[in-house]
């Protein structure tokens, strides 16, 4: 079925009082990271990682020049073709008191680390090694270790960080990884320069026993398809974030280096996790369908769909939502379902 038809069916079920879930009709996914200086964050993504920036006029986001108080930059992470969506990574600073920039005085692996990891998924060990050789000499990159085999997870990877913890993205953890589990839907080696084959945005549960609750929200409330369940070590689960096999959303139990999120003021309060994960939808009708389904699920706190105020610089129509389970699940994270002008 086409996304619009799925959403119309969802609306009908919601009106009838039935248990419903929104179809995974997102064509693209954007993960937005907060920092103190959008230009510094953008420089890390562009100059260190080599990602291609999407012009603001093509994607409906505010810039420093607009003077609306919030400045953002958007980058393409995964390749896409005309028939399939891709993944994007954005960075914003200023103008949003409900999403403060992270502070990690004890470093990105300390007790105040951001409970988030962003993984660039590549198609071979050779590709991991090539990324490592390219990044290791850059002044904005600090690799944790050279690429390592982790046979318990069937991955070959390395972790790295931005050296700028004050203005840039130095409080976030980054990975380049080859997941060679035969169950994993690896894409062919066709990613052009400046992109990668796939990307995984990882969030963490509020308790060590909350993985089932977090996964249940993604499947039952959002209708996402699970593609991989890792049982070894710290348990993690991975879900498709869009129609294509480019963008994924992972949820893990907390660990020694990724503490559980805590948001006593709620997911938009002063201790909010400084990320937003956006499901980009093809139409306003699809956004309205997600609202009806999320409201009917009973599992989500959700805002009514609305167009962004013109003064904000955003050219979007959408809603924000979060899981109601902040005690064990992933209720400290903010998600969005949006039409973004230029990306629909």
N, C-alpha and C positions, 0 to 999 in steps of 0.2 A: 504494500500500500504506500501511497505517497504521504509525506509528512502531514499535509493539510487534511487529508482524509482521516489519518490516524487521530489527529487532534479533534476533529469534529466528532468522531466516535467517542473519544474521551469525554468531551463535553456532554454528550448525550448520556453516558454512563453516570457522570457526576450528577446531572440533573435528576436521574432516577434513584440516586442514593446508593449506588453500587460502589464497591471497593474498586478503585481505579489506580492506574499508574500512568504517568506520561510516557509516551514512546520515546526511545532514544533518537529523536529526530534532529539533533543538533548537527549542523553541517561542519562546524568548526569549533575549536575550543581555544580560549585565551586565558592564560594565567597571569594575573596582575600582581606585581611585587611592589611593596612600598619601601622607599628609602628617603634619606634627607635631601638628596640632590639628584633630581631626575637626569640631569646632564651627565653626572658622574656614573650613575647606574647605566645609562645608555652607552657610555663609552666602554664599559666593561663588556656589554653584550655585542657591541659593534666592532670594537678594535681588538679585544682579547679573544672573544668567541667567533668573530667573523660573521655574525648574523646580519641579514639584510633588513634594513629599516623600512617599514611601511609608511609612506608619506601621510601626514595627518589629514590632508584633504581627501585621501582615499579610504579613511577608516574612522572618521568621526570622533577623534579624541582631542583634548585640549593641549595646547603647547605653551611654552614660556612666553611667546610673543602675544598670546591672547589676553594675558593679564587677569584671568579669572580666578587666580589664587591656586589653581592646581595645574601642574605641568606633567605631561606624560609622553612616553615614546613607546612605539609598538614595533615588534620584530617578528619576522617569519622564522619559525624554527624548523618545521618539517616541510618537505616538498609536497606538492599536490598537482593534480591535473584538472582538466576542465570538469570532469565528472565527479570528483571527490574533494572533500574538504581537507584542511590541514590544521596544524597547530601553531599557535602564536604565543609570544611571551611579551608582556608589557611591564613597564616600570613607571611609577608615578611618585611625585613628591608634593608636599604642601596642600593647603586648602581643604583638608578632610580630617577633622578632629576625631572622627569615629574610626579612622584607620591610621594610627600613628606609626612613624617609622620605627623599625626595631632598634633596640639597644642591646648589645651583647658584650659588656665589659670583660667577661671571662672568655671571650672568643666564641667562634661559631660551633664549637663542640662542648662548651661549658654548660652549666646548669641553667643559664638564661638564653640558650640557643633557640632560634626560631624552630618550632616543630614542623619542618617542611624540608623536602629534598626535591630537586629537579634533575631528572635523568635524561641525558641525550642518548638514545638507543641507536646503535650502529649495527652493521650487518656482518662484522667479522672481527677476529682478534687483531688483524692487521690494521683495521680502521681505528680500533682503540689505541694501538701503539702510535699511529699517525697523529691522532689528536693529542696524545701525551707529548710527543716530540714537539709539536707546534706550540702547545700551551706552556710547557715547562720553563721556557726562557722569557716569557712575557712578564713585565714588571707588575702587572695587575693580577697575576695568577700565582697561587701557592698550592701546588699539589700536595696532598697528604702523604702518598706513597706512590711509587711506580705502579703500573698495571699489575693486578694480582688475579690469580685463579681462586674462585670460591666454589669448589665443587659441590658443596652442600646446597648451593643455590643454582648451580649450573650457569654461572656468570663469570665473565672476565671483565674487569673494570678498574677504574681509579676514581678517587674522590679529589675534588679541588675546591678552592675558595678564592673569592675576590680579596685582594689585600687591603682594600679600602673599606674599613668597617665604619667610618664616620659618615661619609657622604654617599658611598656606593652600596654594593650588594654583599658586603663582607660578612653579614650575619646569617647568610643562607648557605646551605650545602648543595654542591653540584656534583654530578657523576657523569662519566662517559662509560657506557656499558655495552657489552655484547652478551645477550641472553641466549644461550645455545640449547635450551630445553626444546626438544622436538615439538612440544605442545605449543610453543610460543609462535605467533604468526609473524615471523620475520619477513620483511619486505625485500625484494631484490635490490641489488646495489645499483640504484638509479638516482640517488639524491644528488642534485647539482651542488656546486660550490656554495657555501654560505647557508646550507641547510643540513638536516640529518634525516634519517629514514623515519624515525619515530621519537616520541617524547612521552615521559611519564611524570606527572605531578603527584608527589606523595604527601598525604596528610596522615596525622597520627591520632589515635584514640586517647580519650582522657583518662583511661585506666588500662591496666594490663589485661583485663578481662573484657574489654569493650570492643574487640575486633568484630564479633558477630553482630553487635548492635550497629557499628559503623557500616559494615557491609550490607546489613539489612536495609538501612536507609537508602543506600545507593541503588539497591535492586528493587525494593518494594515501593519506595516513595518516588524514585527517579526513573525506574525502569531500565537501568543500565545493565548491560550484559557482562557477566564475569568471564574473563578469558584465561585466568591463571590463578591458582591458589598455591602459595608457597607455605609448606608445613614446617620446613626446617628452620631451626633457630628462632629468631623473632618472627612471628607469623605475619604475613602480609597477603593482601589480595589485590588483584588488578582488574579494572573494568574499562570497557571501551567508553570514551568520552564523546564520540561522534559516530557518524555513519561509517566512515572509512577507518582503516587500521593504521592511522597515523598518530592519534592522540589518545592517551590513556590516563586514568585517574587511579592511583593506588592508595590503599589505606593499610597502615601498619600499627601494631601495638607499640607503645613507647619503649625506648631503650636508654642505655646509659648516656649515649651521645645525642639522643633526640628525646628530650623530656616530654611528659604529657602536657598538652595545652591546658591552660587555666584561664578562664575569662569570667571572673566574678561579676563584672558589669555587663555580661552578655557578649555576643560575637561582634557587636559594634561599639562596645564600651572602651574605656581607656586602656584596658589590657588585652585588646583584641589581637588575634593573630593577623599579622600585616600582609595577608594575601587575599585575593578574590579569585575564584575560578568561575569563568563565564562560559556558559553553553550558548553559542551563537546560533540563532534560529533564523529560518528563511522569511518569516512574515510576522506581522502583529497578531494575526489569528493564531499562529503557533504559540506565541507568548501567552496569549489569553488562554489557550488550551492548557499550557503548563500551570497557569494560575489556578484554573478550575480543578485540575487533578491534584496539585499540591495541597490546596485548601481542603479538598475532600479526603485526602489521605489521613489527616489528623496527626501526622508525624513531623510537620514542618511549620515553622513560623515564617510567614510569607507576606511581602508587601504587595499592594495592588499595582498592576501594571501602569506605567506612566511614561511619558516622554520626558527626557532630561530637560531641565530649564536651559533656555538659550544662553543665559549668561555663564553657565558652567563650562561651555565649550564642547560638551559631549553631544553627539548627534545619535542618540539612542532611544529606543523604546523597550522597556523591560521591567524586571522585578528582581528583588533580592529575596533570598530565603536561606534558612539554616535548619539543621536538625534540632528538635526540641531536647534531645538527649545530650546535655552538657556534662553530666556526671560520669558517663562511661564512654559514650560514642564520640561523634565528630561535630558536636553542637557548637564548638568555638570557631568554626570556619564559616565564612560567608560565601554563598554561591549566587550566581546570577543566571537568568535566562533573558537574553536580549536579542533584539535586532540592532546591529551596529551598521550604520550607514557605510556602504562600501564593502562590507564583509559578508552580507547576507547571501 
